[in-house]
Amino acid sequence: MVETVHLQKDPQNREYVIICTDPRATENPESFFQGLTLYADSGDPVDIRYHEHPLSVRHNGPDETGRFSVTVNMQKLPDIW
């Protein structure tokens, strides 16, 4: 997934747009991009979307370098028991 993803930042509305060349991304973007993490410029909330589909994200605090990040939420796996 990482090899096919490029990000475009829209600073006016604090949004990152994912540009992806992998055709599987259009089938279920939430599943395809789950776990994708990117650095954000600050701790302010940002959004991520793929085409017109907003993705649910988790805003992460600063890491060991002091940088904030945003992660596309992981989908919960079904119980097997």
URRARA-V934992 format. One record per pair of residues at least 4 apart in sequence whose ideal C-beta (glycine too) atoms are under 6 Angstrom apart, sorted by sequence separation. I is the first residue (numbers start at 1). J is the second residue. D is the distance in Angstrom with one decimal. If there is no record, write none. Layout:
<<I	J	D> <I	J	D>>
//
This chain:
<<25	29	5.8> <29	33	5.8> <62	66	4.8> <63	67	5.8> <10	15	4.6> <20	25	4.3> <49	54	4.7> <40	46	5.0> <62	68	5.6> <9	16	5.6> <25	32	4.6> <48	55	4.8> <24	32	5.9> <7	16	5.1> <8	17	4.6> <48	57	5.5> <60	69	4.5> <8	19	6.0> <59	70	5.7> <5	18	6.0> <6	19	4.5> <57	70	5.0> <58	71	4.9> <5	20	5.2> <57	72	5.7> <58	73	5.7> <4	20	5.3> <4	21	4.7> <55	72	5.0> <56	73	4.6> <4	22	4.1> <29	50	4.4> <29	53	5.1> <46	70	5.6> <43	68	4.7> <39	67	5.2> <40	68	4.8> <39	69	5.1> <40	70	5.2> <14	46	4.7> <15	47	4.6> <16	48	4.9> <17	49	5.8> <18	50	4.5> <37	69	5.3> <38	70	5.9> <37	71	4.3> <36	72	4.6> <34	72	5.5> <33	72	4.7> <35	74	5.6> <34	74	4.9> <34	75	5.5> <31	75	6.0>>
//
